Amino acid sequence: MEFGTAGLRAAMGAGISHMNSLTIIQTTQGFCRYLEKQFSDLKQRGVVISFDARAHPPSGGNSRRFARLAATTFISQGIPVYLFSNITPTPFVPYTVAHLKLCAGIMITASHNPKQDNGYKVYWENGAQIISPHDKGISQAIEENLEPWPQAWDDSLIDGSPLLHDPSSPINKDYFEDLKKYCFHRSVNKETKVKFVHTSVHGVGHDFVQSAFKAFDFVPPEAVPEQKDPDPEFPTVKYPNPEEGKGVLTLSFALADKTKAKVVLANDPDADRLAVAEKQDSGEWRVFSGNELGALLGWWLFTSWKGKNQSHSALKDTYMLSSTVSSKILQAIALKEGFHFEETLTGFKWMGNRAKQLIDQGKNVLFAFEEAIGYMCCPFVLDKDGVSAAVISAELASFLATKNLSLSQQLKAIYVEYGYHITKASYFICHDQVTIKKLFENLRNYDGKNNYPKACGRFEISGIRDLTTGYDDSQPDKKAVLPTSKSSQMITFMFANGGVATIRTSGTEPKIKYYSELRAPPGTSDPEQLRKELNELVSAIEEHFFQPQKYNLQRKAE
């Protein structure tokens, strides 16, 4: 296992390449030594640790035990630890870091990964996930502290310790108090006839989403009974990832049909992501893509904010962010409405850190999102948060209902006003690093040495940015503006027809992903025609750039 900017993620089991008590102790010892070097007041401020509900009976590994061992490491060195006494959503850790002004936070979770996996996610004192150079510093410190310290295995030591604090009660109270500031239509929520179904997909979300609905004066949503309690076996789903779409939501749709609910809200197992589905007039269920929900939430948070802030000066200090592989719909809204839009590298570690820089400069960050159903609707959490996103989506749906509009109709209105943004994303599975490297090197030497492709099938390429090598042909010096990383593969192609496609490797799964978008200016376009053209472009990319037969790639299972 390699400690990186996403921390660690791997299967639970024995051995140094797995998540187990020893690798948790080694990682925490290194992290502890690194923090001691960085913070002279570490022993006054301390760290927060929490965990999800994952467990792996064959190896005896589980998130609670891992969290207790991590707490033992810090407390053995005289460092205070705020250890949640029970499971929490991931966003509660960055919230606690910022709220209690701690030096760092650790969340033991593998989010939406398969059931055998677990992970170790790290937050810095600014409340955002760590970025370079901290990942390298921590990684080096882990290598220097591999031998377990005396009593490292004995987590009973912490139970009577004055250095152990349980932040559960006060943090719960304060989080939901802070969340209330993002409730714009309390009277609508009280009266609404819109019914909601919520699933936590056997994860941690149930109690927290119920509390969020109460904070907004909603009737709590109907919970899918088979999935509302944590179960590390995830018995009702093939993958515990709502991003996979309808397969994960089968039980939610059945309950919604039974209770006449119009909207389904689904969290992933650590409740930092949110998927939303809406029943259409045809009787079909529409699952919104991450980009579509990003458009809806971005529009909603801007509209709600504008209702309270009419001044033009406030507008020019207002920002929204999204990752470079996400839809540029926020950019289109920003251009028309007069606020700022910025794109960052993929992942909330980049958006969280950038949001914090902007907030420290006195700017107002309204919203950030990534297409992988991650939303930061309330900047008191500098990470994606599926709890706040769920209740804010519910308020949006309830408000639209007072205008006789559905979420789908509002999404269409956004595209009509700001221009259609049609997106399509998928992935191929590849377990062989050598093959992945070959595929990307082929794109960099497409027709001989050092030449990127000029076209993809019938589609002419107008620009290329390679964030692995740092090349960007749109810049005068041909150097990319966004940070580059040699350790991950990522190339973006701009097409003459207005299409954009990015191909990249995943940091946490054996996948080569692609993201594509076709944009049109407001008012002129036929969405069906755009969709058809995007499908053709994607087929060309799969055939000419991925070459699945040649590289023996496995397609995403439908």
ZAVO-129517 format. One record per residue (C-alpha): z, y, x; residue in one letter; residue number from 0. Coordinates in steps of 0.25 Angstrom, whole numbers. Example, Ala and Ser with C-alpha at 12.3 -4.5 7.8 and 13.67 -1.06 7.14 Angstrom:
<rec <31; -18; 49>; "A"; 0>,
<rec <29; -4; 55>; "S"; 1>,
# end
This chain:
<rec <0; 0; 0>; "M"; 0>,
<rec <-3; 14; 5>; "E"; 1>,
<rec <5; 26; 0>; "F"; 2>,
<rec <-5; 37; -5>; "G"; 3>,
<rec <-5; 49; -13>; "T"; 4>,
<rec <-4; 40; -26>; "A"; 5>,
<rec <8; 34; -19>; "G"; 6>,
<rec <8; 18; -20>; "L"; 7>,
<rec <2; 9; -31>; "R"; 8>,
<rec <0; -6; -29>; "A"; 9>,
<rec <4; -19; -36>; "A"; 10>,
<rec <19; -23; -36>; "M"; 11>,
<rec <22; -35; -27>; "G"; 12>,
<rec <26; -40; -14>; "A"; 13>,
<rec <20; -35; -1>; "G"; 14>,
<rec <17; -21; 6>; "I"; 15>,
<rec <5; -19; -3>; "S"; 16>,
<rec <13; -19; -16>; "H"; 17>,
<rec <23; -11; -23>; "M"; 18>,
<rec <37; -18; -21>; "N"; 19>,
<rec <51; -14; -18>; "S"; 20>,
<rec <48; -14; -3>; "L"; 21>,
<rec <35; -5; -4>; "T"; 22>,
<rec <43; 4; -13>; "I"; 23>,
<rec <54; 5; -3>; "I"; 24>,
<rec <45; 8; 9>; "Q"; 25>,
<rec <37; 18; 1>; "T"; 26>,
<rec <49; 26; -3>; "T"; 27>,
<rec <56; 25; 11>; "Q"; 28>,
<rec <43; 32; 16>; "G"; 29>,
<rec <43; 42; 5>; "F"; 30>,
<rec <57; 45; 7>; "C"; 31>,
<rec <55; 48; 22>; "R"; 32>,
<rec <43; 56; 19>; "Y"; 33>,
<rec <51; 65; 9>; "L"; 34>,
<rec <63; 67; 18>; "E"; 35>,
<rec <53; 73; 28>; "K"; 36>,
<rec <46; 82; 18>; "Q"; 37>,
<rec <59; 87; 10>; "F"; 38>,
<rec <72; 92; 17>; "S"; 39>,
<rec <78; 92; 3>; "D"; 40>,
<rec <74; 78; -1>; "L"; 41>,
<rec <89; 74; -2>; "K"; 42>,
<rec <92; 86; -11>; "Q"; 43>,
<rec <80; 84; -20>; "R"; 44>,
<rec <76; 70; -21>; "G"; 45>,
<rec <65; 62; -28>; "V"; 46>,
<rec <62; 56; -41>; "V"; 47>,
<rec <58; 42; -44>; "I"; 48>,
<rec <53; 35; -57>; "S"; 49>,
<rec <45; 23; -61>; "F"; 50>,
<rec <37; 16; -72>; "D"; 51>,
<rec <39; 3; -79>; "A"; 52>,
<rec <31; -6; -69>; "R"; 53>,
<rec <36; -20; -65>; "A"; 54>,
<rec <31; -32; -58>; "H"; 55>,
<rec <40; -44; -60>; "P"; 56>,
<rec <33; -53; -50>; "P"; 57>,
<rec <37; -44; -38>; "S"; 58>,
<rec <49; -38; -44>; "G"; 59>,
<rec <43; -24; -43>; "G"; 60>,
<rec <45; -13; -53>; "N"; 61>,
<rec <45; 2; -54>; "S"; 62>,
<rec <59; 4; -57>; "R"; 63>,
<rec <63; -5; -45>; "R"; 64>,
<rec <54; 3; -36>; "F"; 65>,
<rec <59; 16; -41>; "A"; 66>,
<rec <73; 12; -38>; "R"; 67>,
<rec <70; 7; -24>; "L"; 68>,
<rec <63; 20; -21>; "A"; 69>,
<rec <75; 28; -26>; "A"; 70>,
<rec <84; 19; -17>; "T"; 71>,
<rec <76; 23; -5>; "T"; 72>,
<rec <78; 38; -7>; "F"; 73>,
<rec <92; 37; -11>; "I"; 74>,
<rec <95; 29; 1>; "S"; 75>,
<rec <91; 41; 9>; "Q"; 76>,
<rec <100; 51; 1>; "G"; 77>,
<rec <88; 56; -8>; "I"; 78>,
<rec <91; 59; -22>; "P"; 79>,
<rec <82; 51; -32>; "V"; 80>,
<rec <79; 54; -46>; "Y"; 81>,
<rec <76; 40; -52>; "L"; 82>,
<rec <72; 39; -66>; "F"; 83>,
<rec <80; 28; -73>; "S"; 84>,
<rec <68; 23; -81>; "N"; 85>,
<rec <53; 23; -82>; "I"; 86>,
<rec <46; 37; -83>; "T"; 87>,
<rec <32; 42; -83>; "P"; 88>,
<rec <26; 45; -69>; "T"; 89>,
<rec <25; 60; -72>; "P"; 90>,
<rec <40; 61; -74>; "F"; 91>,
<rec <41; 59; -58>; "V"; 92>,
<rec <33; 71; -55>; "P"; 93>,
<rec <40; 79; -66>; "Y"; 94>,
<rec <54; 75; -60>; "T"; 95>,
<rec <50; 79; -46>; "V"; 96>,
<rec <45; 93; -50>; "A"; 97>,
<rec <57; 95; -61>; "H"; 98>,
<rec <68; 91; -51>; "L"; 99>,
<rec <61; 97; -39>; "K"; 100>,
<rec <62; 83; -31>; "L"; 101>,
<rec <55; 80; -18>; "C"; 102>,
<rec <47; 68; -24>; "A"; 103>,
<rec <45; 58; -35>; "G"; 104>,
<rec <41; 43; -35>; "I"; 105>,
<rec <35; 36; -47>; "M"; 106>,
<rec <34; 21; -47>; "I"; 107>,
<rec <22; 18; -55>; "T"; 108>,
<rec <8; 12; -55>; "A"; 109>,
<rec <4; 20; -67>; "S"; 110>,
<rec <-7; 13; -74>; "H"; 111>,
<rec <-10; 2; -64>; "N"; 112>,
<rec <-9; -13; -67>; "P"; 113>,
<rec <4; -19; -70>; "K"; 114>,
<rec <7; -25; -56>; "Q"; 115>,
<rec <5; -11; -49>; "D"; 116>,
<rec <16; -1; -46>; "N"; 117>,
<rec <16; 12; -38>; "G"; 118>,
<rec <24; 23; -31>; "Y"; 119>,
<rec <19; 37; -35>; "K"; 120>,
<rec <25; 49; -27>; "V"; 121>,
<rec <27; 64; -31>; "Y"; 122>,
<rec <30; 76; -22>; "W"; 123>,
<rec <40; 87; -24>; "E"; 124>,
<rec <29; 95; -31>; "N"; 125>,
<rec <29; 85; -42>; "G"; 126>,
<rec <15; 80; -39>; "A"; 127>,
<rec <10; 67; -33>; "Q"; 128>,
<rec <10; 67; -18>; "I"; 129>,
<rec <-3; 70; -10>; "I"; 130>,
<rec <-7; 70; 4>; "S"; 131>,
<rec <-1; 71; 14>; "P"; 132>,
<rec <12; 66; 8>; "H"; 133>,
<rec <5; 52; 5>; "D"; 134>,
<rec <2; 50; 20>; "K"; 135>,
<rec <16; 55; 24>; "G"; 136>,
<rec <23; 46; 14>; "I"; 137>,
<rec <14; 34; 18>; "S"; 138>,
<rec <18; 36; 33>; "Q"; 139>,
<rec <32; 37; 29>; "A"; 140>,
<rec <32; 24; 22>; "I"; 141>,
<rec <26; 17; 34>; "E"; 142>,
<rec <37; 22; 42>; "E"; 143>,
<rec <48; 17; 32>; "N"; 144>,
<rec <44; 3; 29>; "L"; 145>,
<rec <57; -4; 32>; "E"; 146>,
<rec <66; -3; 20>; "P"; 147>,
<rec <79; 5; 22>; "W"; 148>,
<rec <92; -1; 21>; "P"; 149>,
<rec <96; -4; 6>; "Q"; 150>,
<rec <81; 0; 2>; "A"; 151>,
<rec <81; -12; -8>; "W"; 152>,
<rec <94; -9; -14>; "D"; 153>,
<rec <91; 0; -26>; "D"; 154>,
<rec <105; -2; -32>; "S"; 155>,
<rec <110; 9; -22>; "L"; 156>,
<rec <104; 20; -30>; "I"; 157>,
<rec <111; 17; -43>; "D"; 158>,
<rec <124; 24; -39>; "G"; 159>,
<rec <118; 34; -30>; "S"; 160>,
<rec <121; 49; -32>; "P"; 161>,
<rec <106; 51; -27>; "L"; 162>,
<rec <100; 44; -39>; "L"; 163>,
<rec <97; 53; -51>; "H"; 164>,
<rec <90; 49; -65>; "D"; 165>,
<rec <81; 60; -69>; "P"; 166>,
<rec <77; 53; -82>; "S"; 167>,
<rec <84; 61; -92>; "S"; 168>,
<rec <83; 75; -87>; "P"; 169>,
<rec <68; 73; -83>; "I"; 170>,
<rec <65; 67; -97>; "N"; 171>,
<rec <71; 79; -104>; "K"; 172>,
<rec <64; 89; -95>; "D"; 173>,
<rec <50; 83; -95>; "Y"; 174>,
<rec <49; 83; -110>; "F"; 175>,
<rec <55; 97; -110>; "E"; 176>,
<rec <44; 102; -100>; "D"; 177>,
<rec <34; 94; -109>; "L"; 178>,
<rec <37; 102; -121>; "K"; 179>,
<rec <31; 115; -115>; "K"; 180>,
<rec <17; 108; -116>; "Y"; 181>,
<rec <19; 106; -131>; "C"; 182>,
<rec <10; 117; -138>; "F"; 183>,
<rec <10; 113; -153>; "H"; 184>,
<rec <24; 107; -156>; "R"; 185>,
<rec <22; 110; -171>; "S"; 186>,
<rec <9; 102; -171>; "V"; 187>,
<rec <15; 90; -164>; "N"; 188>,
<rec <26; 90; -175>; "K"; 189>,
<rec <16; 89; -186>; "E"; 190>,
<rec <5; 81; -180>; "T"; 191>,
<rec <-1; 70; -188>; "K"; 192>,
<rec <-8; 64; -175>; "V"; 193>,
<rec <-2; 51; -172>; "K"; 194>,
<rec <-1; 46; -157>; "F"; 195>,
<rec <0; 32; -151>; "V"; 196>,
<rec <6; 31; -137>; "H"; 197>,
<rec <5; 20; -127>; "T"; 198>,
<rec <13; 20; -114>; "S"; 199>,
<rec <5; 7; -110>; "V"; 200>,
<rec <18; -1; -106>; "H"; 201>,
<rec <22; 11; -97>; "G"; 202>,
<rec <33; 22; -97>; "V"; 203>,
<rec <27; 32; -106>; "G"; 204>,
<rec <32; 28; -120>; "H"; 205>,
<rec <46; 36; -120>; "D"; 206>,
<rec <40; 48; -113>; "F"; 207>,
<rec <28; 50; -122>; "V"; 208>,
<rec <38; 48; -134>; "Q"; 209>,
<rec <46; 59; -128>; "S"; 210>,
<rec <34; 68; -125>; "A"; 211>,
<rec <30; 67; -140>; "F"; 212>,
<rec <44; 71; -144>; "K"; 213>,
<rec <44; 83; -135>; "A"; 214>,
<rec <31; 88; -142>; "F"; 215>,
<rec <37; 85; -156>; "D"; 216>,
<rec <27; 74; -159>; "F"; 217>,
<rec <30; 61; -166>; "V"; 218>,
<rec <31; 51; -155>; "P"; 219>,
<rec <18; 43; -153>; "P"; 220>,
<rec <17; 29; -158>; "E"; 221>,
<rec <19; 20; -146>; "A"; 222>,
<rec <11; 7; -144>; "V"; 223>,
<rec <23; -3; -145>; "P"; 224>,
<rec <17; -13; -136>; "E"; 225>,
<rec <15; -3; -124>; "Q"; 226>,
<rec <26; 7; -126>; "K"; 227>,
<rec <37; 0; -117>; "D"; 228>,
<rec <35; -2; -102>; "P"; 229>,
<rec <30; -15; -98>; "D"; 230>,
<rec <25; -18; -84>; "P"; 231>,
<rec <16; -29; -89>; "E"; 232>,
<rec <7; -20; -97>; "F"; 233>,
<rec <5; -31; -106>; "P"; 234>,
<rec <-5; -25; -116>; "T"; 235>,
<rec <-15; -18; -107>; "V"; 236>,
<rec <-24; -23; -96>; "K"; 237>,
<rec <-22; -10; -88>; "Y"; 238>,
<rec <-10; -1; -91>; "P"; 239>,
<rec <-20; 11; -89>; "N"; 240>,
<rec <-24; 19; -102>; "P"; 241>,
<rec <-35; 25; -93>; "E"; 242>,
<rec <-42; 11; -96>; "E"; 243>,
<rec <-44; 16; -110>; "G"; 244>,
<rec <-44; 8; -123>; "K"; 245>,
<rec <-39; -5; -118>; "G"; 246>,
<rec <-26; 1; -115>; "V"; 247>,
<rec <-25; 8; -128>; "L"; 248>,
<rec <-28; -4; -137>; "T"; 249>,
<rec <-14; -5; -143>; "L"; 250>,
<rec <-13; 10; -144>; "S"; 251>,
<rec <-25; 11; -153>; "F"; 252>,
<rec <-20; -1; -162>; "A"; 253>,
<rec <-7; 7; -164>; "L"; 254>,
<rec <-14; 20; -166>; "A"; 255>,
<rec <-23; 14; -176>; "D"; 256>,
<rec <-11; 8; -183>; "K"; 257>,
<rec <-3; 21; -183>; "T"; 258>,
<rec <-15; 30; -186>; "K"; 259>,
<rec <-13; 37; -173>; "A"; 260>,
<rec <-25; 45; -168>; "K"; 261>,
<rec <-21; 47; -153>; "V"; 262>,
<rec <-16; 37; -143>; "V"; 263>,
<rec <-9; 41; -130>; "L"; 264>,
<rec <-8; 31; -119>; "A"; 265>,
<rec <0; 33; -106>; "N"; 266>,
<rec <-2; 24; -93>; "D"; 267>,
<rec <11; 16; -89>; "P"; 268>,
<rec <17; 28; -81>; "D"; 269>,
<rec <13; 38; -92>; "A"; 270>,
<rec <6; 48; -82>; "D"; 271>,
<rec <-7; 46; -89>; "R"; 272>,
<rec <-12; 47; -103>; "L"; 273>,
<rec <-24; 41; -111>; "A"; 274>,
<rec <-27; 47; -125>; "V"; 275>,
<rec <-35; 40; -136>; "A"; 276>,
<rec <-39; 46; -150>; "E"; 277>,
<rec <-44; 39; -162>; "K"; 278>,
<rec <-58; 44; -166>; "Q"; 279>,
<rec <-63; 46; -180>; "D"; 280>,
<rec <-72; 33; -178>; "S"; 281>,
<rec <-59; 25; -177>; "G"; 282>,
<rec <-62; 23; -162>; "E"; 283>,
<rec <-51; 27; -151>; "W"; 284>,
<rec <-56; 37; -141>; "R"; 285>,
<rec <-48; 36; -127>; "V"; 286>,
<rec <-50; 49; -120>; "F"; 287>,
<rec <-54; 49; -106>; "S"; 288>,
<rec <-44; 55; -96>; "G"; 289>,
<rec <-55; 67; -94>; "N"; 290>,
<rec <-56; 69; -109>; "E"; 291>,
<rec <-40; 69; -111>; "L"; 292>,
<rec <-40; 79; -99>; "G"; 293>,
<rec <-50; 88; -107>; "A"; 294>,
<rec <-41; 88; -119>; "L"; 295>,
<rec <-28; 90; -112>; "L"; 296>,
<rec <-34; 101; -103>; "G"; 297>,
<rec <-40; 108; -115>; "W"; 298>,
<rec <-27; 107; -123>; "W"; 299>,
<rec <-17; 111; -112>; "L"; 300>,
<rec <-26; 123; -109>; "F"; 301>,
<rec <-28; 127; -124>; "T"; 302>,
<rec <-13; 125; -126>; "S"; 303>,
<rec <-10; 134; -114>; "W"; 304>,
<rec <-20; 144; -118>; "K"; 305>,
<rec <-13; 146; -131>; "G"; 306>,
<rec <-1; 151; -124>; "K"; 307>,
<rec <-7; 158; -112>; "N"; 308>,
<rec <-18; 168; -116>; "Q"; 309>,
<rec <-18; 176; -103>; "S"; 310>,
<rec <-30; 175; -94>; "H"; 311>,
<rec <-21; 176; -81>; "S"; 312>,
<rec <-14; 163; -85>; "A"; 313>,
<rec <-27; 157; -87>; "L"; 314>,
<rec <-31; 159; -72>; "K"; 315>,
<rec <-19; 153; -67>; "D"; 316>,
<rec <-21; 140; -76>; "T"; 317>,
<rec <-26; 127; -70>; "Y"; 318>,
<rec <-30; 113; -74>; "M"; 319>,
<rec <-33; 102; -64>; "L"; 320>,
<rec <-41; 89; -65>; "S"; 321>,
<rec <-45; 79; -54>; "S"; 322>,
<rec <-58; 79; -48>; "T"; 323>,
<rec <-62; 66; -55>; "V"; 324>,
<rec <-58; 71; -69>; "S"; 325>,
<rec <-67; 78; -79>; "S"; 326>,
<rec <-69; 93; -76>; "K"; 327>,
<rec <-67; 97; -91>; "I"; 328>,
<rec <-55; 105; -87>; "L"; 329>,
<rec <-64; 113; -77>; "Q"; 330>,
<rec <-73; 116; -89>; "A"; 331>,
<rec <-62; 121; -97>; "I"; 332>,
<rec <-56; 129; -86>; "A"; 333>,
<rec <-69; 136; -83>; "L"; 334>,
<rec <-70; 140; -98>; "K"; 335>,
<rec <-56; 144; -100>; "E"; 336>,
<rec <-53; 151; -87>; "G"; 337>,
<rec <-42; 142; -81>; "F"; 338>,
<rec <-43; 135; -67>; "H"; 339>,
<rec <-47; 120; -65>; "F"; 340>,
<rec <-45; 112; -52>; "E"; 341>,
<rec <-49; 98; -49>; "E"; 342>,
<rec <-41; 90; -39>; "T"; 343>,
<rec <-43; 76; -32>; "L"; 344>,
<rec <-40; 64; -41>; "T"; 345>,
<rec <-26; 61; -45>; "G"; 346>,
<rec <-14; 69; -51>; "F"; 347>,
<rec <-8; 70; -37>; "K"; 348>,
<rec <-19; 81; -34>; "W"; 349>,
<rec <-18; 88; -48>; "M"; 350>,
<rec <-3; 88; -47>; "G"; 351>,
<rec <-2; 94; -33>; "N"; 352>,
<rec <-13; 104; -37>; "R"; 353>,
<rec <-6; 108; -50>; "A"; 354>,
<rec <7; 110; -42>; "K"; 355>,
<rec <0; 119; -32>; "Q"; 356>,
<rec <-6; 127; -44>; "L"; 357>,
<rec <8; 128; -51>; "I"; 358>,
<rec <14; 133; -38>; "D"; 359>,
<rec <4; 144; -38>; "Q"; 360>,
<rec <8; 149; -52>; "G"; 361>,
<rec <-4; 142; -59>; "K"; 362>,
<rec <-3; 135; -72>; "N"; 363>,
<rec <-8; 121; -72>; "V"; 364>,
<rec <-11; 117; -86>; "L"; 365>,
<rec <-17; 103; -84>; "F"; 366>,
<rec <-22; 92; -75>; "A"; 367>,
<rec <-29; 79; -77>; "F"; 368>,
<rec <-36; 67; -71>; "E"; 369>,
<rec <-46; 58; -78>; "E"; 370>,
<rec <-37; 46; -76>; "A"; 371>,
<rec <-29; 51; -89>; "I"; 372>,
<rec <-19; 59; -81>; "G"; 373>,
<rec <-15; 73; -86>; "Y"; 374>,
<rec <-5; 83; -82>; "M"; 375>,
<rec <-3; 92; -94>; "C"; 376>,
<rec <10; 98; -90>; "C"; 377>,
<rec <12; 103; -76>; "P"; 378>,
<rec <27; 100; -75>; "F"; 379>,
<rec <21; 86; -71>; "V"; 380>,
<rec <11; 87; -59>; "L"; 381>,
<rec <5; 74; -62>; "D"; 382>,
<rec <-1; 67; -74>; "K"; 383>,
<rec <8; 65; -86>; "D"; 384>,
<rec <5; 56; -97>; "G"; 385>,
<rec <17; 59; -105>; "V"; 386>,
<rec <14; 74; -107>; "S"; 387>,
<rec <-1; 71; -108>; "A"; 388>,
<rec <2; 62; -120>; "A"; 389>,
<rec <10; 72; -128>; "V"; 390>,
<rec <1; 84; -125>; "I"; 391>,
<rec <-11; 75; -129>; "S"; 392>,
<rec <-4; 72; -142>; "A"; 393>,
<rec <-1; 87; -144>; "E"; 394>,
<rec <-16; 90; -142>; "L"; 395>,
<rec <-20; 79; -152>; "A"; 396>,
<rec <-10; 84; -162>; "S"; 397>,
<rec <-15; 99; -160>; "F"; 398>,
<rec <-30; 95; -162>; "L"; 399>,
<rec <-27; 87; -174>; "A"; 400>,
<rec <-22; 100; -181>; "T"; 401>,
<rec <-36; 105; -178>; "K"; 402>,
<rec <-42; 92; -184>; "N"; 403>,
<rec <-47; 89; -170>; "L"; 404>,
<rec <-46; 76; -162>; "S"; 405>,
<rec <-44; 74; -147>; "L"; 406>,
<rec <-59; 70; -147>; "S"; 407>,
<rec <-64; 82; -154>; "Q"; 408>,
<rec <-56; 91; -145>; "Q"; 409>,
<rec <-61; 84; -133>; "L"; 410>,
<rec <-76; 86; -138>; "K"; 411>,
<rec <-72; 101; -141>; "A"; 412>,
<rec <-68; 103; -127>; "I"; 413>,
<rec <-81; 97; -121>; "Y"; 414>,
<rec <-89; 106; -131>; "V"; 415>,
<rec <-82; 118; -126>; "E"; 416>,
<rec <-81; 115; -111>; "Y"; 417>,
<rec <-92; 105; -109>; "G"; 418>,
<rec <-93; 90; -110>; "Y"; 419>,
<rec <-86; 83; -98>; "H"; 420>,
<rec <-90; 68; -100>; "I"; 421>,
<rec <-83; 59; -90>; "T"; 422>,
<rec <-84; 44; -86>; "K"; 423>,
<rec <-75; 37; -76>; "A"; 424>,
<rec <-73; 22; -72>; "S"; 425>,
<rec <-71; 14; -60>; "Y"; 426>,
<rec <-75; 1; -52>; "F"; 427>,
<rec <-64; -8; -47>; "I"; 428>,
<rec <-65; -11; -32>; "C"; 429>,
<rec <-54; -18; -24>; "H"; 430>,
<rec <-62; -17; -10>; "D"; 431>,
<rec <-60; -4; -2>; "Q"; 432>,
<rec <-72; -8; 7>; "V"; 433>,
<rec <-81; -8; -5>; "T"; 434>,
<rec <-76; 5; -10>; "I"; 435>,
<rec <-78; 12; 3>; "K"; 436>,
<rec <-92; 6; 3>; "K"; 437>,
<rec <-95; 11; -10>; "L"; 438>,
<rec <-91; 25; -7>; "F"; 439>,
<rec <-97; 25; 7>; "E"; 440>,
<rec <-110; 21; 0>; "N"; 441>,
<rec <-109; 34; -8>; "L"; 442>,
<rec <-107; 42; 4>; "R"; 443>,
<rec <-119; 36; 11>; "N"; 444>,
<rec <-128; 34; -1>; "Y"; 445>,
<rec <-142; 35; 6>; "D"; 446>,
<rec <-139; 34; 20>; "G"; 447>,
<rec <-128; 40; 29>; "K"; 448>,
<rec <-119; 51; 23>; "N"; 449>,
<rec <-127; 54; 10>; "N"; 450>,
<rec <-121; 54; -4>; "Y"; 451>,
<rec <-130; 50; -15>; "P"; 452>,
<rec <-139; 61; -21>; "K"; 453>,
<rec <-140; 54; -34>; "A"; 454>,
<rec <-134; 43; -43>; "C"; 455>,
<rec <-145; 36; -51>; "G"; 456>,
<rec <-153; 47; -58>; "R"; 457>,
<rec <-141; 57; -56>; "F"; 458>,
<rec <-143; 67; -45>; "E"; 459>,
<rec <-130; 70; -37>; "I"; 460>,
<rec <-127; 85; -35>; "S"; 461>,
<rec <-114; 85; -27>; "G"; 462>,
<rec <-105; 76; -20>; "I"; 463>,
<rec <-90; 77; -16>; "R"; 464>,
<rec <-83; 66; -8>; "D"; 465>,
<rec <-68; 67; -8>; "L"; 466>,
<rec <-67; 56; 2>; "T"; 467>,
<rec <-75; 62; 13>; "T"; 468>,
<rec <-73; 77; 9>; "G"; 469>,
<rec <-88; 80; 6>; "Y"; 470>,
<rec <-92; 89; -5>; "D"; 471>,
<rec <-106; 94; -6>; "D"; 472>,
<rec <-103; 105; -15>; "S"; 473>,
<rec <-95; 113; -5>; "Q"; 474>,
<rec <-101; 122; 6>; "P"; 475>,
<rec <-95; 114; 17>; "D"; 476>,
<rec <-97; 100; 10>; "K"; 477>,
<rec <-82; 98; 10>; "K"; 478>,
<rec <-74; 94; -2>; "A"; 479>,
<rec <-63; 104; -8>; "V"; 480>,
<rec <-54; 93; -14>; "L"; 481>,
<rec <-46; 85; -4>; "P"; 482>,
<rec <-52; 72; 1>; "T"; 483>,
<rec <-46; 59; 4>; "S"; 484>,
<rec <-53; 49; 13>; "K"; 485>,
<rec <-44; 38; 8>; "S"; 486>,
<rec <-50; 38; -6>; "S"; 487>,
<rec <-65; 38; -10>; "Q"; 488>,
<rec <-70; 49; -20>; "M"; 489>,
<rec <-84; 55; -21>; "I"; 490>,
<rec <-89; 64; -32>; "T"; 491>,
<rec <-104; 66; -36>; "F"; 492>,
<rec <-109; 78; -44>; "M"; 493>,
<rec <-122; 75; -52>; "F"; 494>,
<rec <-133; 85; -55>; "A"; 495>,
<rec <-131; 82; -70>; "N"; 496>,
<rec <-117; 88; -70>; "G"; 497>,
<rec <-110; 74; -68>; "G"; 498>,
<rec <-99; 71; -58>; "V"; 499>,
<rec <-94; 58; -53>; "A"; 500>,
<rec <-83; 54; -44>; "T"; 501>,
<rec <-81; 40; -38>; "I"; 502>,
<rec <-67; 38; -31>; "R"; 503>,
<rec <-58; 27; -28>; "T"; 504>,
<rec <-44; 25; -35>; "S"; 505>,
<rec <-31; 27; -27>; "G"; 506>,
<rec <-24; 17; -35>; "T"; 507>,
<rec <-33; 6; -40>; "E"; 508>,
<rec <-45; -2; -34>; "P"; 509>,
<rec <-55; 7; -42>; "K"; 510>,
<rec <-68; 16; -38>; "I"; 511>,
<rec <-68; 26; -50>; "K"; 512>,
<rec <-78; 35; -54>; "Y"; 513>,
<rec <-77; 48; -63>; "Y"; 514>,
<rec <-89; 55; -69>; "S"; 515>,
<rec <-91; 67; -78>; "E"; 516>,
<rec <-103; 74; -84>; "L"; 517>,
<rec <-100; 89; -88>; "R"; 518>,
<rec <-109; 98; -97>; "A"; 519>,
<rec <-107; 113; -100>; "P"; 520>,
<rec <-101; 116; -114>; "P"; 521>,
<rec <-109; 116; -126>; "G"; 522>,
<rec <-122; 109; -122>; "T"; 523>,
<rec <-120; 95; -120>; "S"; 524>,
<rec <-121; 82; -127>; "D"; 525>,
<rec <-109; 73; -124>; "P"; 526>,
<rec <-117; 60; -127>; "E"; 527>,
<rec <-128; 64; -117>; "Q"; 528>,
<rec <-118; 68; -106>; "L"; 529>,
<rec <-111; 54; -108>; "R"; 530>,
<rec <-124; 47; -107>; "K"; 531>,
<rec <-127; 54; -94>; "E"; 532>,
<rec <-114; 52; -88>; "L"; 533>,
<rec <-114; 37; -91>; "N"; 534>,
<rec <-128; 36; -84>; "E"; 535>,
<rec <-122; 44; -72>; "L"; 536>,
<rec <-110; 34; -72>; "V"; 537>,
<rec <-119; 22; -72>; "S"; 538>,
<rec <-127; 28; -61>; "A"; 539>,
<rec <-114; 30; -53>; "I"; 540>,
<rec <-110; 16; -55>; "E"; 541>,
<rec <-123; 10; -51>; "E"; 542>,
<rec <-127; 18; -39>; "H"; 543>,
<rec <-113; 23; -33>; "F"; 544>,
<rec <-104; 11; -37>; "F"; 545>,
<rec <-114; 0; -36>; "Q"; 546>,
<rec <-104; -10; -42>; "P"; 547>,
<rec <-112; -22; -39>; "Q"; 548>,
<rec <-114; -19; -25>; "K"; 549>,
<rec <-99; -16; -23>; "Y"; 550>,
<rec <-94; -26; -32>; "N"; 551>,
<rec <-86; -16; -41>; "L"; 552>,
<rec <-79; -20; -53>; "Q"; 553>,
<rec <-81; -11; -65>; "R"; 554>,
<rec <-69; -5; -73>; "K"; 555>,
<rec <-66; -15; -84>; "A"; 556>,
<rec <-69; -9; -98>; "E"; 557>,
# end
